[in-house]
Amino acid sequence: MIHVENLKKSYDGKEVLKGINLSIEKGTCTALVGRNGSGKSTLIDIICQVKEANGGTIRYDFEENKIFDHIGVQTQDAQFDKRLKVKEIINLWKSIYGGAKSDLDELVEILELEPIMNNRSDRISGGQRQKLSILLSLFHDPQMLIFDELTTGLDATTRDDVQQYLKMLNKSRGKTIFIVSHYMDEVEALCDKVYFLKDGVIFENGTPDEIKEKYACSSLQEFVKNCMGKVVA
């Protein structure tokens, strides 16, 4: 669905991405793992055409000039108009898309947003902003979903509910999902393939089982600890 080839990006002469190659195949759930500052969010921004690369190419299996008709994006630093209540932000999205194409009531229940509908966006917690961002990314029922630190800030119960909902979207409804995550249990539970980003390049990739077998690890967390430092943080 999206194919990244030899992608490069530099800031002030410092090369952050040094030739990234990865493919996000239609109908799969794919993860990108790397330490903070490794360029994960930069790569997402380039894929979403928010930033420009210094080299390389990205091929899309859909109309590139209508990217956000096909992709829903949740970012870890989503900002909303402080003057608007949660329900007003949702209504704004309704006006943009001509109504919600996903089951909005189901999403509101799963994400426990009903109690904060009348709260202004500057009066909700970081976790609640994360939930709202997730809802808005799903709003127009896109073919592909991109999540940057999907469940950071969510309590354990909501985190599990969100994971189960995304698994249903991927396996039952055929949605393509691309996630950046620091939670290796989340990657193992959801993903068909995982790419590991280190020092500006993809240094390993494969299915979770392939990675664990190749490195004789009982979990991806053990692989991360051994190959990327004590924690991905």
C-alpha positions in Angstrom: 0.0 0.0 0.0 2.9 2.3 0.8 6.5 1.6 -0.3 9.4 3.6 1.1 12.7 3.4 -0.8 16.1 4.8 0.2 14.4 7.7 2.1 16.7 10.3 3.6 16.2 13.3 5.8 18.6 15.8 7.4 18.2 18.7 9.8 20.9 21.4 9.9 23.4 19.1 8.2 22.7 16.1 10.5 21.3 13.1 8.7 18.4 11.6 10.7 17.1 9.1 8.2 20.0 7.6 6.2 18.2 5.5 3.6 15.0 4.0 4.9 13.4 1.0 3.1 10.1 -0.4 4.2 6.8 -1.5 2.9 3.3 -1.4 4.4 1.3 -4.0 2.7 -2.4 -3.7 2.2 -4.4 -5.4 5.0 -1.5 -5.9 7.3 -0.6 -4.4 10.7 3.0 -3.1 10.6 5.0 -1.6 13.5 8.0 0.7 13.6 10.1 0.6 16.7 13.0 2.8 17.7 14.4 4.9 20.5 13.3 8.5 21.1 14.9 10.8 18.6 15.6 8.0 16.1 13.4 9.7 13.4 10.1 7.6 13.7 7.8 10.7 13.8 9.9 12.3 11.0 9.3 9.3 8.9 5.5 9.4 9.5 5.5 13.2 8.7 7.2 12.5 5.4 4.8 9.6 4.6 1.9 12.0 5.3 3.5 14.7 3.2 3.8 17.1 6.2 7.6 17.2 5.6 9.8 16.7 2.6 12.5 14.2 2.3 16.0 15.1 1.1 16.2 11.9 -1.0 14.5 8.7 -1.8 10.9 8.0 -2.9 7.5 6.9 -1.6 5.0 5.0 -3.7 1.4 5.0 -2.8 -1.2 2.5 -4.0 -3.8 5.2 -4.1 -4.3 8.8 -5.3 -1.3 10.6 -3.8 -2.9 14.0 -4.1 -5.9 12.8 -2.0 -3.8 11.1 0.7 -6.1 12.0 3.7 -9.1 10.5 1.9 -7.3 7.2 2.3 -5.4 7.6 5.6 -6.4 8.4 9.1 -3.6 9.7 11.4 -3.3 9.9 15.1 -0.2 11.7 16.4 1.2 11.9 19.9 1.2 15.7 20.0 -2.3 16.4 18.6 -3.4 20.0 19.3 -7.0 21.2 19.4 -8.6 24.7 19.5 -8.6 25.5 23.2 -11.9 27.4 22.8 -13.8 24.3 21.6 -15.5 21.7 23.7 -14.9 18.0 22.8 -18.4 17.7 21.3 -17.8 20.8 19.2 -14.5 19.3 17.8 -16.3 16.2 16.9 -19.1 18.2 15.2 -16.5 20.1 13.3 -15.1 16.9 11.9 -18.7 15.9 11.0 -19.1 19.0 9.0 -15.7 18.4 7.2 -16.6 14.8 6.3 -20.3 15.2 5.9 -21.0 13.0 8.8 -19.2 10.1 10.6 -18.6 7.1 8.4 -17.5 4.9 11.3 -19.8 3.8 14.2 -19.3 7.0 16.3 -21.3 5.8 19.3 -19.3 2.6 19.5 -16.0 4.6 19.4 -17.2 7.1 22.0 -18.1 4.2 24.3 -14.8 2.3 23.8 -12.8 5.4 24.3 -14.9 6.6 27.3 -15.4 10.1 25.8 -19.0 10.7 26.8 -18.2 12.2 30.3 -16.0 14.9 28.7 -18.1 15.9 25.8 -18.9 19.3 27.4 -15.3 19.9 28.5 -13.1 22.4 26.6 -10.1 20.8 24.9 -7.7 22.6 27.2 -9.5 21.1 30.3 -9.0 17.5 29.4 -6.0 15.3 30.3 -3.3 14.1 28.0 -4.8 10.6 27.9 -8.2 12.1 27.0 -6.7 14.1 24.2 -5.1 10.9 23.0 -8.5 9.2 23.0 -10.0 12.1 21.1 -7.2 12.0 18.5 -7.8 8.3 18.0 -11.5 8.8 17.5 -10.9 11.5 14.9 -8.4 9.4 13.0 -11.1 6.7 12.6 -13.9 9.2 11.8 -14.0 8.9 8.0 -13.4 5.2 7.9 -10.1 5.3 6.0 -8.4 2.4 4.3 -5.3 2.9 6.3 -4.6 4.0 9.9 -1.3 5.5 11.2 -0.8 5.7 14.9 2.2 7.4 16.6 2.4 6.0 20.2 -1.2 4.7 20.0 -1.9 3.9 23.6 0.6 6.1 25.5 -1.3 7.8 28.4 -4.2 5.4 28.3 -5.2 3.3 31.4 -4.8 -0.5 31.1 -8.4 -1.2 30.5 -8.8 1.4 27.7 -5.5 0.3 26.2 -6.8 -3.2 26.0 -10.1 -2.1 24.5 -8.4 0.0 21.9 -6.1 -2.8 20.9 -9.0 -5.2 20.6 -10.9 -2.7 18.4 -7.9 -2.2 16.1 -7.4 -6.0 15.9 -11.0 -6.2 14.7 -10.5 -3.4 12.2 -7.4 -5.1 10.8 -8.5 -8.8 10.8 -12.3 -8.5 10.2 -12.6 -5.3 8.2 -9.3 -5.4 6.3 -7.9 -2.1 7.5 -4.2 -1.5 6.9 -2.5 -0.3 10.1 0.9 1.3 10.7 1.9 1.9 14.3 4.8 3.4 16.2 5.0 1.9 19.6 7.3 1.6 22.7 5.1 -1.3 24.0 6.5 -4.6 22.7 3.6 -6.6 24.0 1.3 -4.3 21.9 3.5 -5.0 18.8 3.4 -8.7 19.4 -0.4 -8.7 20.0 -1.3 -6.6 16.9 1.4 -6.7 14.2 2.2 -9.0 11.3 5.6 -7.3 10.7 7.9 -5.0 12.6 10.7 -2.8 11.5 13.4 -1.7 13.9 15.0 1.7 13.3 18.4 2.5 14.7 21.1 5.0 13.8 19.0 6.3 10.9 18.5 2.9 9.1 16.3 -0.1 9.4 18.6 -2.6 11.0 16.2 -5.5 11.3 12.7 -6.5 10.2 10.4 -9.5 10.1 7.4 -11.0 11.8 7.6 -11.0 15.6 8.0 -14.8 15.6 10.8 -14.6 13.0 12.7 -12.0 15.1 12.3 -14.0 18.2 13.5 -17.2 16.5 16.5 -15.6 14.8 17.8 -14.0 18.0 16.7 -16.8 20.3 14.5 -14.4 22.4 11.4 -15.3 24.3 9.9 -11.9 23.5 10.4 -8.7 21.4 11.2 -6.9 24.7 14.1 -9.2 25.2 15.3 -8.5 21.6 15.0 -4.7 22.1 16.9 -4.9 25.4 19.7 -6.9 23.8 20.0 -5.0 20.5 18.8 -1.4 21.2 19.6 -0.8 24.8 17.8 -1.4 28.1 14.6 0.3 27.0 13.2 1.9 23.9 12.8 5.4 25.3 
